[in-house]
Amino acid sequence: MTAKFERHYPPVPMSKQDLDDLRLAYKRAIDAWVDAIRAEEALATPDHSMTAMEQWDKAHFTEHDAHEKAAKARDAYKDALRDENYGI
């Protein structure tokens, strides 16, 4: 048996401004992620102390969080583009 899915409401097109806002949010999230990567990289120094390692680990967690935010912003923008271009 094949299920048929129908929208029970007309699709509401997203405004160009809304798409621009999502794109800008994505670009900002990517910039923040790149900054976090560079901050983590800068802490990979010849200082082999425990304190240096802890700072490096903290920077890694910050980078990881920034990556998750960038991925969510990308998904939101892609979903909006799919809806706008394909109605899905």
C-alpha positions in Angstrom: 0.0 0.0 0.0 1.4 3.4 -1.0 0.7 6.3 1.3 -0.2 9.6 -0.3 1.0 12.7 1.4 -0.7 16.0 0.7 -0.2 19.4 2.1 -3.4 20.6 3.7 -2.3 24.2 3.4 -0.9 26.2 0.5 2.9 26.6 0.6 3.9 30.0 1.7 6.8 31.3 -0.4 9.7 32.7 1.6 10.7 36.2 0.8 14.0 37.1 -0.8 14.9 39.0 2.4 14.2 35.8 4.5 16.5 33.8 2.2 19.1 36.5 2.4 18.9 36.5 6.2 19.4 32.7 6.2 22.3 32.9 3.9 23.9 35.7 6.0 23.4 33.6 9.2 25.1 30.7 7.5 28.1 32.8 6.3 28.5 34.3 9.8 28.4 30.8 11.4 31.0 29.6 8.9 33.2 32.7 9.7 32.9 31.9 13.5 33.8 28.3 12.8 36.9 29.3 10.8 37.9 31.6 13.6 37.5 28.8 16.2 39.6 26.5 14.0 42.3 29.1 13.8 42.2 29.7 17.6 42.5 26.0 18.2 45.4 25.7 15.7 47.2 28.6 17.4 47.2 26.7 20.7 49.1 23.7 19.1 52.4 25.1 20.3 55.7 23.6 21.6 54.4 24.2 25.1 53.8 20.7 26.3 52.4 21.7 29.8 49.1 20.4 31.2 47.8 24.0 31.2 48.6 24.4 27.5 46.9 21.1 26.8 43.8 22.1 28.7 43.6 25.4 26.8 43.9 23.5 23.5 41.2 21.1 24.6 38.9 23.9 25.5 39.5 25.5 22.1 38.7 22.2 20.5 35.3 22.1 22.2 34.6 25.7 21.1 35.5 24.7 17.6 33.2 21.7 17.8 30.3 23.8 19.0 30.9 26.4 16.2 30.9 23.6 13.7 27.5 22.3 14.9 26.1 25.9 14.7 27.4 26.2 11.1 25.9 22.9 10.1 22.5 23.9 11.6 22.6 27.2 9.8 23.6 25.4 6.5 20.7 23.0 6.9 18.2 25.8 7.6 19.4 27.7 4.5 19.3 24.5 2.3 15.8 23.6 3.6 14.6 27.0 2.7 16.1 26.8 -0.8 14.6 23.4 -1.3 11.2 24.7 -0.3 11.6 27.8 -2.5 12.9 25.9 -5.6 11.2 22.6 -5.4 8.3 23.0 -2.9 9.6 20.3 -0.6 
